[in-house]
Amino acid sequence: MNAFTEWGRHDRPATFSFYMTAHRCKSRPDLAWSAVNLADKLTIAGPKGPAAADRLRASGFDSPILFDGTGYDSRQDLPRPDVWVDRQRRAEAACHHLPGIFLPWDKDCSEAFVGVVQEQGRIAGDLGATMLLAIDARWIGKRTDVVVDTLRSADQAVALVLAHRADPLSVGGAVSGLRRIASQVEQLSVFRSDHGAIGALAYGADHASIGLTTTTRHFATAQMRPSRRPGTDSRIFVSTLFDWFLVSDIAGWTAAGSDVVCDLQCCDGRSLGRFIDPDLDANWHNMNALADVADYVLNAEVIDRRSLFIEECQNATLRYGLAGFKGPENPKPQLTEWVFS
């Protein structure tokens, strides 16, 4: 796999983007430009997304842009759906999303879930927009039937944001649930996700938007008490292990004699432990590594995408706990679920 290789684009209607906040687009426009050199689109998050897009457009940026208004976050203040959709149109969005709404977990009843989705579907239909639903990951892990049936009955394009305090796809049944949703719900996007969204693409989703920071790879409400590690360590996507790891951990493996290198052109065989240097920016590596996986899956024939993605997961699990390897002994729950669910 190589993100710089020209692949045959056999059946590639599905697309992926990198997910950045409006603030990041303003403070680091170079990252936005880098993102679309590797991905099909750019997704900008937050109420100020259209303004950030206008600044990029003024500098010559002409790649497709999507917006996640993050209206599902109670700390954000978005206008009415019709006003928000109009702002996206004026900002030349590739498609238009509703502001977003959060659906909390209810272990006893699904009536409220169904009612909210139906209402959002009606609004989306009236405005010619896409539903934006942030849902507690337990819905896809424990009530997959409800999610599939409700989304299909709404009969509208939908973008899902999965909510959890750490990794939404670590919830029991969440990976198998996402597989079913991606394969049975048409016009599905997965926003604000990690590499697991590439799995959704492999199973039939239309779009995946992947974050480059911990907070842009999933959503967590204050009540979920999201986990936060002290310090400023970068997280690095390690392709061979198919997961994210703190650079301090990777540097520790290197010091113990197990150097982890990246063979993509962005790194040219150098050690990932080098990002322990705070003056080095890991974003370019992370974008290339994620784009490499996405391109590998999406440039294959549609019928082959599932098996290729699962094969990558299987190969990664075999590298954990190898004799002489001083890195992690066991894969994290999400990777295990992709292989065994």
Secondary structure, DSSP 8 states (H G I E B T S, - for coil): --TTS----SS---EEEEEEEHHHHHH-HHHHHHHHHHSSEEEEESTTHHHHHHHHHHTT--S-EEEE--TTSTT-----HHHHHHHHHHTT-SS-B---EEE---SS--HHHHHHHHHHHHHHHHHT-BEEEEEEHHHHHH-HHHHHHHHHHHTS-EEEEEE-SS-GGGSTTHHHHHHHHHHHSSSEEEEEE-THHHHHHHTT-SEEEEESSGGGSSB--GGG-----SS---EEEETTTTEEEEHHHHHHHHHTT---B--STTTTT-BGGGGGSTTS--HHHHHHHHHHHHHHHHTS-GGGHHHHHHHHHHHHHTTTT-TT--S-SS--HHHHHHHH-
